[in-house]
Amino acid sequence: MSKEKAATQEAAANPAKGAAAPVASAAQYMYIGPNRLKEGLKTYQVFIGMPEDLLGGLKEKYPHIGRLFVAVGKLNETMAALGKKGTPVNLAYAEILEVK
């Protein structure tokens, strides 16, 4: 057995001796709505975890804004829905555009 293979097996068996254990990553969400810079919203801005504190104050003005915060893993399918008229995410986008 080679020295590298033995070291790899030992590190796997004894994680404290090997490299640090991977840190669990929080889900990433992207805002796909229109820019509202005064309210802290920039198109394609990525957040680590759902930004509940930001959403709390905006839900009164934009009731469906939560639909525009998309898990990065579901970005492709949501962007496709955004382009289809009448989908929930499309209606949420239009709602933000209408409110001044």
N, C-alpha and C positions, 0 to 999 in steps of 0.2 A: 504494500500500500504506500502511495506517495505521501510525503510530508504535508502537502497542501490538502489532500483529501482527508487525512487524519485530523488536521487542524480544523477543517470545515465541519467534520462530524463532531468534534469536541465542542466547537462553538455552538452547534445546534443542540447538543445535549446539555450544555451549561451556558445559558444565555447571559448570565451575569459576567462570565469571563469574556464573551465575544462582544460584538458590536452592540450598541444600544438597541433596545427593542423599538420597533417602529411606533410612532405616536399615532393614535387614532385621529383621523382628520375629520373635521366637521363638514357637513354638506355645504356645497357652494351654490349660491343662487345668483342669477343674473336678472337685472331689471331690463325689460325689453320694451318699455313704454316710451313715450316722447319725453324729451328733456323738460325738466321743471327744476332748473338750477337753484332758484330761490327756495325751493322746498327740499333740496338735497338729492334730487333725482337726476341722474345722467344716464342716457341710453347706453346699454351694454355694460353698465357698472356691475362688478362682481362683489358679492358679499359673502363672508364666511358665516354660514347659518342664516336663517331668515331674520331680517332686520325688524323685529317686532316693535322696537322703540320708535323707529321711523314710521312704520305702518300705523301705529296707534293714533298719531295725530292726523294722518292723511285720510283715514277711512271715513271720516265725516264728510270731507270734501269730495272724495272719490271712493264711493262704496265698494267698487269692484277692483280696486288697485292690486289686491293680493294676487289676482290672476296673472299679473304682469311680472311677478317674481317667479322665475322658473328654475328648477333644479338644472344644473349644467348638463347632466346626463339626459335630460328630456328636451334640450334646446332645439334640436333639429325638428322634431315633430311639432313643437309649440310654434316655432317660426313658420312652419307650413300652415298651421291653423290661423296664425295671425294674418296671413294673406288671403284667407277665405272669408268673404263677407258673411256676417251673421253668426260666426263662432263666438263662444263666450270671451275668448281672449281678444278677438277683433272688436267686440262691443266694448270691452273694458278700455281698449286703446282709444276708441272713438269718444268714450265718456271723458277721458282726460283732455282730449283735444277741444271738446266743447266747453269745458269749464275754464273760465278766464280768471 
